[in-house]
Amino acid sequence: MARWRRQRARAGRPDESGADFVSVHNHSINAMFRYVPRPVRCPAVILKAGVDERTRLRLHRELSGLYTAVEVRPVAGDHWTVMDSRNAPDLAAQLDRALRRYDPLTQEEHH
């Protein structure tokens, strides 16, 4: 029975509970596309896996108007492996550096 529900859900057909998972997913995506973020008074550090220099600069440029400071830092791995045992130490070190640089309580930069 569980396999049948998973197959129907993947196909976008509601099961006997009436849940149409594909429709809910698509409505959520549509809502996200309409969202326009407002600037906030805090720094942002983006830890991005698999980013090249061109993409890093583009992200920095696009986000700079939304935060008091923006850093886009490359981290090892990709979307699927960034938190595996090989790449987690690099991710943790980057996160630690970001937290040390920007005091999360006062949002003051510490250089």
Secondary structure, DSSP 8 states (H G I E B T S, - for coil): -HHHHHHHHHTT---TT---HHHHHHHHHHHHHH------SSEEEEEEET--HHHHHHHHHHHGGGSSEEEEEEESS-TTTTTSTTTHHHHHHHHHHHHHHB-TTT--B--
